Amino acid sequence: MRVDASRGKLYDAHKTIRARWQETETVWRDQNQKEFEEHVWEPLDQQTAEVLRAIDQLARIFGQARQECLGEQYY
């Protein structure tokens, strides 16, 4: 199972939306922006980072399982 492509898509999308958010921050400075950042952006940013770490871990596990199933030593 290959998770690299999906991880790459998520990473690229997150990178793009982060850049757009940074652009928006320069012009949107009011209480609504602060609330959006606190309640929407920061949780989304954190959850995306956690998902990317989980995908990396799964990729390592799947890689190890693949090697073990093929009879190769995993070092």
Residue frames as qw, qx, qy, qz and C-alpha x, y, z in Angstrom:
[[0.000, 0.891, 0.454, 0.000, 0.00, 0.00, 0.00],
 [0.439, 0.208, 0.014, 0.874, 1.43, 3.39, -1.05],
 [0.172, -0.840, -0.452, 0.245, 0.50, 6.40, 1.03],
 [0.435, -0.245, 0.146, 0.854, 3.13, 8.70, -0.43],
 [0.086, 0.386, 0.505, 0.767, 0.88, 10.19, -3.12],
 [0.344, -0.770, -0.501, -0.193, -1.94, 11.01, -0.71],
 [0.546, -0.601, -0.173, 0.557, 0.52, 12.46, 1.77],
 [0.369, -0.014, 0.282, 0.885, 2.01, 14.63, -0.93],
 [0.079, -0.591, -0.528, -0.605, -1.38, 15.96, -1.97],
 [0.469, -0.788, -0.392, 0.074, -2.31, 16.80, 1.62],
 [0.557, -0.414, -0.005, 0.720, 1.07, 18.42, 2.26],
 [0.248, 0.203, 0.380, 0.868, 0.82, 20.54, -0.90],
 [0.228, -0.710, -0.513, -0.425, -2.75, 21.60, -0.11],
 [0.549, -0.721, -0.290, 0.309, -1.76, 22.52, 3.45],
 [0.492, -0.204, 0.134, 0.836, 1.23, 24.49, 2.21],
 [0.080, 0.425, 0.462, 0.774, -1.00, 26.40, -0.22],
 [0.368, -0.772, -0.456, -0.247, -3.71, 27.19, 2.29],
 [0.590, -0.563, -0.186, 0.548, -1.11, 28.25, 4.87],
 [0.353, 0.016, 0.236, 0.905, 0.37, 30.72, 2.36],
 [0.126, -0.580, -0.493, -0.637, -3.09, 32.07, 1.56],
 [0.513, -0.742, -0.417, 0.114, -3.86, 32.45, 5.25],
 [0.530, -0.372, -0.040, 0.761, -0.66, 34.39, 5.77],
 [0.145, 0.279, 0.372, 0.873, -1.65, 36.71, 2.90],
 [0.332, -0.687, -0.530, -0.370, -5.11, 37.19, 4.41],
 [0.575, -0.579, -0.370, 0.444, -3.67, 37.99, 7.84],
 [0.379, -0.054, 0.054, 0.922, -1.97, 41.08, 6.43],
 [0.155, -0.274, -0.299, -0.901, -5.31, 42.70, 5.50],
 [0.616, -0.510, -0.464, -0.380, -7.85, 41.11, 7.84],
 [0.339, 0.074, -0.633, 0.691, -7.26, 42.36, 11.36],
 [0.469, -0.407, 0.039, -0.783, -10.38, 42.49, 13.50],
 [0.543, -0.253, 0.651, -0.466, -12.15, 40.43, 16.14],
 [0.908, 0.265, 0.081, -0.314, -13.67, 38.10, 13.53],
 [0.608, 0.576, -0.538, 0.096, -10.22, 37.30, 12.20],
 [0.118, -0.475, 0.754, -0.438, -8.99, 36.51, 15.69],
 [0.740, -0.034, 0.483, -0.467, -11.96, 34.22, 16.33],
 [0.863, 0.438, -0.170, -0.186, -11.54, 32.51, 12.95],
 [0.373, 0.596, -0.676, 0.223, -7.87, 31.98, 13.64],
 [0.303, -0.350, 0.737, -0.492, -8.53, 30.56, 17.10],
 [0.712, 0.091, 0.525, -0.457, -11.55, 28.39, 16.31],
 [0.854, 0.489, 0.086, -0.156, -10.91, 27.34, 12.71],
 [0.531, 0.730, -0.421, 0.092, -7.40, 27.93, 11.42],
 [0.144, -0.608, 0.729, -0.279, -5.31, 26.85, 14.41],
 [0.759, -0.081, 0.594, -0.254, -7.22, 23.56, 14.96],
 [0.842, 0.530, 0.040, -0.096, -7.09, 22.81, 11.23],
 [0.323, 0.771, -0.530, 0.142, -3.38, 23.57, 11.07],
 [0.368, -0.472, 0.748, -0.287, -2.66, 21.38, 14.09],
 [0.842, 0.123, 0.461, -0.252, -4.85, 18.50, 12.90],
 [0.742, 0.644, -0.175, -0.054, -3.25, 18.55, 9.47],
 [0.116, 0.693, -0.684, 0.196, 0.22, 18.37, 10.99],
 [0.583, -0.253, 0.705, -0.315, -0.90, 15.43, 13.15],
 [0.878, 0.365, 0.229, -0.209, -2.37, 13.62, 10.15],
 [0.543, 0.726, -0.422, 0.032, 0.85, 14.12, 8.18],
 [0.162, -0.548, 0.779, -0.257, 2.84, 12.60, 11.06],
 [0.754, 0.007, 0.575, -0.318, 0.41, 9.68, 11.24],
 [0.814, 0.560, -0.053, -0.144, 0.71, 9.07, 7.50],
 [0.267, 0.711, -0.639, 0.126, 4.51, 9.06, 7.84],
 [0.434, -0.342, 0.773, -0.312, 4.25, 6.50, 10.61],
 [0.846, 0.263, 0.367, -0.284, 1.87, 4.33, 8.58],
 [0.639, 0.689, -0.331, -0.085, 4.20, 4.51, 5.59],
 [0.004, 0.584, -0.787, 0.197, 7.05, 3.18, 7.75],
 [0.626, -0.084, 0.691, -0.353, 4.86, 0.40, 9.15],
 [0.835, 0.469, 0.140, -0.251, 3.59, -0.60, 5.69],
 [0.440, 0.722, -0.533, -0.008, 7.14, -0.54, 4.35],
 [0.228, -0.436, 0.833, -0.253, 8.33, -2.79, 7.11],
 [0.752, 0.139, 0.543, -0.348, 5.39, -5.17, 6.63],
 [0.738, 0.622, -0.155, -0.211, 6.06, -5.29, 2.88],
 [0.252, 0.645, -0.715, 0.091, 9.70, -6.19, 3.46],
 [0.428, -0.247, 0.803, -0.334, 8.81, -8.83, 6.05],
 [0.812, 0.320, 0.343, -0.348, 6.22, -10.37, 3.74],
 [0.674, 0.665, -0.311, -0.086, 8.77, -10.52, 0.94],
 [0.949, -0.176, -0.087, 0.246, 11.20, -12.28, 3.28],
 [0.451, 0.589, -0.236, 0.628, 13.69, -9.41, 3.39],
 [0.521, -0.397, -0.465, 0.596, 15.34, -8.32, 6.58],
 [0.016, -0.899, -0.210, -0.383, 14.32, -4.89, 7.82],
 [0.634, -0.285, -0.250, 0.674, 17.18, -3.00, 9.38]]
